[in-house]
Amino acid sequence: MTEARRLPGAHVEGDATRFGVITSVGAPAVELVDRSGTVLQRHQLEARGDDYYEVVVPGVGAGALYRFHVAGRSLPDPWARFLPLGVHGPAQVMHSSYIFKNAAPARPLSRQVIYELHVGTFTPQGTFAAARKRLPALAELGVTTLELMPVAAFAGQRGWGYDGVAWFAPHAGYGTPDELRDLVDAAHGLGLSVLLDVVYNHFGPSGNYLGAYAAEYFHADRDSPWGKALRFEYPPLRQMVLENARYWLEEFEFDGLRLDATHAISDSCERHLLAELSSLAHGMPRPRLLIAEDERNSAELITRHELDALWADDFHHQLRVTLTGEQSGYYAAYRPSVRALAEVINRGWLYSGQVSPVTGQARGTPADALTASAFVYCIQNHDQVGNRALGERLSATVEPERFRAASLLLLFLPMTPLLFMGQEWGSKGPFLYFTDHEAPLGELVREGRRREFAAFPEFADPERRAEIPDPQAEATFNHSQLRWAERELPEHAVTLELYRSLLRLRQSDEVLSHGGREELLAAALDDLLIVQRWWGNQRRVLVLNLGSSATPLARLSAHLRLRASRALLRSGSGPHGELLPGAAVLLAGEGNLAGLLEGRPR
C-alpha cells in the first residue's frame, strides 16, 4: 500500500494487519471480537490526515473478526472484504492466496453475447460454487460473456443485490471471495468473459453505516429514490467508488462492469466520475469494459464520458408493446407499431429528443455517432421481468412462435445482445421481486410494492392487487429459481436449439459476424418487419410476421431481389411458403434489395 492509496478496511501485511478508517467524527478504534461480539482486543487508530486513521496490529491475520468503534458506537466496516455474519455483524480479515489459472479471453465487444444471471436463483443452491458447475452449459450454448447481478453484501438472505451496503464484500450467502474468484477463473477457462453489475448510485436501506463515519458522504438537503443522495464531490466517496472498481477488476479479474442507473449519479466536479471510471478501466494493462444502465438515451455517455456501451431499453419497450399491445406504466410512451420498431433499429433508440407523453419532458439525443456494439439490446432482463407485478417473462406472455421470432430479431441485429437466464429455452418460470428485510422495513416494502401497481388498470381492484406476490415471502424467492428441468421438454428444446443455431450463425456467418449500423436497414411492410444486413455483395434478410394473419412470401418478391436466395433459418413457416403469424425466416443471397428497402438510414 502506498501513501497515494490509503485504503480503509483491513489489509494483511506479513504477520500483522493494517486497519484503516475514514471518519470525520473523532478518533476511531478497532475492536477484535469473537462470533458472539465479545471484544477481545481494542486498538486506537492514529490520525494520518484528511480524516484518515490507521493502526497496524501485530499477530492478527486472516480470519480475525473486527468492528470499528466510532463516536461511541461499535459499527460494521463499510469497507469490509467479507461479512460472514451479515451486514450488521463484524467483518472478517481476508487475505487471498488464490492463483488464477486461466487467461481472460480477448474478444471485442462487437463479438460478445451477454448472459445475465442472478447467483441466488440461477441454481437451487444459489452459490458461486453451484453456478460454476453450470458454466459448461453456457459455453456450449454459444454465449460469450456472463453478467452477474450485484453480489455486494446486502441485508438478509434473499435479494436482487441492488440494496448492497458493503461494496467490497461478496454476499456471504453466495460464498466466499475465493469462491467468486474461482467462478471467474473457471469461466475464463471455458472462453467466457465475466462482467459484474455494480451499484454506485445509492446504498441499500438496511445496514448502511457509512453516514455514521462521516455525514459528508451524503447530501444533507438532497434525496434520491433510495434515500439521501450520495455526495460524489466528497473526495473519500470518490476514492471509494474508484477503489471498488479497481478491486473487482484487478483482484477478481472481472472483464468489465455494468454500472447501475448512471442517470442517478449526480456529480458537479469538473471531471465527471463516469469519465474517471472510464480512464481507470481502459488504462489497465488489460483494458476492461464499462457498460451503463441509463434511462436518458444520452449519447454523451459514450462520446464524452467514454463508456463502452449502454442498455438501450427503447428496443425492448417498442418490441414488447408491438407484440403484446401493453400500454401501462412507461409502456404508455410507445405504441404498437411495426414501423416504430423499424425506426428504433435504424436510429438505435426511439427517443432522441422528442417529448415523452409519460413525463411531458424531452428525452434522448441523436445516436448517429454510436457504433452498433454500443447499444445493448434485450427482449427481457431482470428489470423488465422482475419489475412486473407477477414477474412474467416474455416467453410466458406471448406464443412460443412470437417469442422465437423476437429471439431471431435480437440475435440477427449487430447490436450487443443480452439474454436473461433461462431465455435460451423460453423458460416460463417467473422472476419476481424479492427481499428479506426485518420489520418494519419489510412491511413498508410489501405495502409499497402493491401500492406501486394501484395505477395500473389490471390491478385497480384491491383484491387483484392482493394477488401480487409478497416480496418478503420466502416462497416468492423460491418461485423465482430457474427451472433447469424445463430444457428437456419438447417445446423448450425447440427454442433451445434455435438459440444454439442462432449463436453459431452469429459467430460464423460472413455477414452476421461483420458489419454494423452502416450495413443495416429495417423497414415495415404492413405487419411485416424486414431487416437487411450486408457485407460486400452478400445479403442477409430477416422477415418477421408480427401480424395476426398469414402472409405469402411471394408477396415480397417485388421488394426482395436476392440472387441465389436460400433460407438459413425458419421459425413457424407454413407448408406453402407463407409466413404464419409470429413466423420468421432468415434469407441469404447476393445482390441488393429494391423498392421498399433501397438506401440507408443515415
Protein Blocks (a to p, Z undefined) as FASTA:
>chain_A
ZZklccehjddehjaccdddddfebccddddddfkopafbdcddddebjhiacdddehia
ehiacdddeehiacddfkbcbdfkojkbccdddddfbdcfbdcddddfklcccddddfkl
mpmnopaklmmmmmmmmmmnopabdcdddfbdcehjbdfhlacfblklccfklocfklmm
mmmmmmmmnopacdddddfkbccfehpaklmmomklpcfkbccfkbccddfklmklmmmm
mmmmmmmmmmnopabdcdehkllmccfbfbafklmmmmmmmmpmbacddddddfklpakl
mmmnopabdcdfklmmmmmmmmnopaghjllmpccdfklmmmmmmnopabeoiacfklop
aedjdfklpcfklpccdfbdfklmmmpmnlpafklmmcfklmmmmmmmmmmpmbdcddde
hklnopabdcdddddddcfklmmmmmmmmmmmmmpmklmpmklmmmpccfkbmklmmmmp
ccfklmmpmklmmmmmmmmmmmmmmmmpmklmgccfklgccddehjaccddddehjbccd
ddddfbfbdcdfklmmmmmccehiacfbdehiafkopacehiacddddedddehjlgcjf
ZZ
